[in-house]
Amino acid sequence: MRKKIGTHKKLIVFITIVLSLLFFVYFQNNSIVVTNQLVTSEKIPESFRDYKIVHLSDLHSKAFGRDQNKLVRKVESENPDMIVFTGDLVDSRKFDADISIKLMEELIDIAPIYYVTGNHEWWSGEYVLIEEKLKGIGVEVMRNTRNEVILNNESIYIFGIDDPSQFNSPSEQTIVEEAIVEATDGNIDESYRVLLSHRPELFSTYVKYKFDLVFSGHAHGGQVRVPFLGGLIAPNQGLLPAYTSGKYTVDHTTMIVNRGLGNSIIPLRIFNRPEIVVVTLLPSN
């Protein structure tokens, strides 16, 4: 009898451990966290004080509830003035344009959306379809272009560049530099300048061209995050990558790296929940 009771206890412990692990994995990959970042600069106009930008990235065709309602409610609750999306809206391996576009259809009613491509849009071979659908719902698709955002006769500029993977070239940095020159017309002025670019590993290039604020994704937070160590692996950065999550500042350039929402080649996140980043601008003068 004691032996049977002991066996039952072991079975219960085993089942509890398995269920706990399953819940942990589900939570890590589906429970969205909101990260707040404050960005200050003397170049931010007074009219943009407390201007709120929601940053999303790397959805990879993942669904967060029916019609993306869980993700949409999270964004809506932040009451953003602008939404930026820094690439990999779709996934080239499990391509589903409808579920990705549905998110943008819901978000466009909350705030203006500015979008740039990631590598997966190009790898999917369906970029033209994606661009047409996004433009059709009012998303500002930025392809080596810039827009002036005006409030009370004061303005900031937002620039967006294509991901370099659309070209079959080993020199991605050169492609990105050419895209930046095209977007800026080679002109660096005194206005506050925001750049949307999928690739955080090219931070030194963004510093070189003196952008004030950069939004990037691509790194998926390093996929698995270890306390005090950070992310373990990221595309184009390899093991122990330098840029995976949060705020990085060099000289007068600040880069915000979003950990992303979905997964791709590596299907699981560990200690690395899907992320919405909320950036609030604040003049420092």
N, C-alpha and C positions, 0 to 999 in steps of 0.2 A: 504493500500500500504506500509506504513512504517513498519507494522508488518511483511509483506512478505520480505521486504529488510532486516529486522533484523534477520529473520529466515535464509535467504540465507547467511548472514554474519557469523552466528553461525555455519552453515554447512561447510562453507569454512574454518573457523578456526579449526573445528573438523577434517576435512580431512587433513589439513595442519599438524596438530599435529600428526595424525596417520602416515602419510607419513614420517614425520620427525623421528618418533620413529622407523619405519621400516628401514629407511636408517641408523639410528644410530646403530641398532642391526646388520644390515648387515655389516656395516663398522667395528664394533668392532670384528666381528667374521671372517672377510675375508681379511682385509687390513693388510698386513704383515709389522711389524716394525723390523728394524735392530738395535740391541743394541751392542755397542762396549765396550769391556773391555780390559784394559791393565794389564798384569800380569808380575811383575818383581821378579827376584830372582838371587842371586849370583850363584846359581847352574845351571842356564840356560847357556849352552855353547854359545860362541860368534858366532858360525856358525848358531845358531838358533835366532839370533837377528832379530826382525820383522817377525818371523815365525808366520803365520796366520792360526788359527784353527776356522773353522765354526762349531758351535754346534747346532744340531737340536734334537728335542725330541717330543714324544707324537703326532704323526701325526693322529693316530686313524682312518686310512683309509679315511682321508679327501682329497678332490681334490681342487687344486688351479689352475684352468684353464685346458685347454685341454693338456693332457699328462704332467700335473703338470708344465706347462710352466711358470706360474707367479712365482712360488716358485723357479724353476730352474734358471730363469733369475736373481732373487735377489741374489742367492748364487753365480752364475757365476760372477756377477759384483763385488763381494768381492775378487775375485782372491785368493782363499784359497790354502794353502799348504797341508792341511788335513781337512777332514770332519769327525766329530764324531756324532753318533746317539745313544742317551741313552734310547732306549726302547719305547714300545707301538707304534711300526710302524703300527700295525693293531689294530682294536677294536674287542673285543670278541662278542659284542652284534650286531654289524653291519659289520661283517667280510667281507672284500674285499681285498684279497691278491694282485690282479692284479693292482689295483690303487696304492697300497703301494709300490709294487716292481717296478712299472713304475718310481716312483720317484728315486729310487736307480739306475735304469738303466741309467737315464739321468745324475745323479750326478757323477757316477763313471768315466765319461769322463772328469770331471772337476778336481778331486783330489782323492787320495786314501781315502776310507771310512772304518772307524772302528765302529763296531756296537755291542751293548749288548742288551739283552732282557729286556723287562718290564713285568709287571704282565699279561698284556692282551695277549701277545704271548702264554703264558702258559694256560691262561683261555680259549683261543680259541680252544685248542686241536689240533691245526694245526702247531705246532712249527716245526716239521720235514719238512713239506712242505716249510715253510718260510725259514728255514736254507738252504735247498737244492737250492732254487731259488736265495738266496743272494750269496751263495758261487759260484753258476753258473755264476754270472755276475761279480765276482771278489771282492765282499765285504769281508773284513776281519771280520769274525764272532768270537767274543772273548768270550770264555766260560771258565772262570777262568784260563786265559792264559795271556801271556805278549809278546810284540814285541819290538825289538830294532829299533829305527828310527835313521838312520845315515846320517849326512851331513858333508862332508869334514873331515872325520875321527873323528868327534865328535858325540855324541849320547845322546838321551833321551830315556826313556822307557815308553811304554804305556801298562797299565794293563786293563783288562776288566773282569767283573764278572757277572754271571747269576743273574737274579732277584730271590729272595728266594721263591716266590710264586709257583715255580714248585714243592715244597715239601709241603705236608700237615702237617705243623708243626707250633705251636704257637711261636717258638723261632726263629724269623727271624734274629735277631742279631747274634745268634750263627751260623746260616747257612751262613750268610755273612762273618763272621770271618773265617769260614772254607774255604770259597771260596777265600778269600784274601790270606790265608796261602798257598792254592794250587797254586794260580797264582804267588805268589812271591817266592815259595819254602821256605818260612820263612826267606828269606834273605832281609835285609834292607841295601842297599849300598848308596854310595854318589852320584849316578847319579840322574838327575832330573827325577822324577817319576810322571806320569799322570795316574789317575784312571778313568775309565768309570763305573758308577754304577747308576742304575735307581733311587735309594732311597735317597733323601736328608736328611730324618729324622735320618739317621744313621751317621751323620756328625762326631759325637764324636768317632765313630769307625774308620773312615778314618784318623782322627787326631792321634788316638792311634797307627796306623800303619805307621804314618809319611809320608803319601803321600804329594807331593808338590802341586799338582793341581788336583782337582776332578771335573768331569762333571756329573751333575744329572738332572733329570726332575721330572716327576710323580706328582708334586704338582699343575700343571696347573695354576700357578701364584696365587693360592688362589681363582680361578674362577671369583670372583667379587673383584675388588680392590678399596679400599677407600683411598682417599688422606690422607697422614700423618698416616694412620693406616696400610695399606698394604692389603694382601689377607685375605679373610674371612674364607675359609674352604679348607682343603686339605686332600687327602687320607692319612691315617695312622698318621695324625697330628691333625685332628679335627678342632675346631674353633680357629680362630686367630693363625694360624700356624707360627712357627718360621722361616721356610725356604721355601720360595715360589718363589723368583725372585732375580737375581742379584748375587753379590759377598759377600762371608762370609769368614772371616779369623780368625783362631785360631792357636796360636803358629806359625808354619811355613807352615801350610796347608791352602790353599785357595780353596773354593768350589764355582763353578759357577752353579747356578740353572736356567735352561731354563723354561720359562713359557709355552712352548709347542705350537703346531700348531693347533690341533684339539680338539674336545670335546668328552665326553663319557656319563656317567650317567647324569651329568648336561649338558644340550645341549647348554647353552649360556655363553658367556664371556661378562663382563661389565668392562669398563676401563682397559681392559686386552687383547690387540690385540695379534694375533698369532706372534710368535717371532723367529727370527734368531739371535743367539748370535755370535759375531765375537771376538775371543780372540787373542790378539797379544802378543807374548812373547818378553821379553826384559831383557837381562842380567843387573844386578844391579852393577856389579863390573867394 
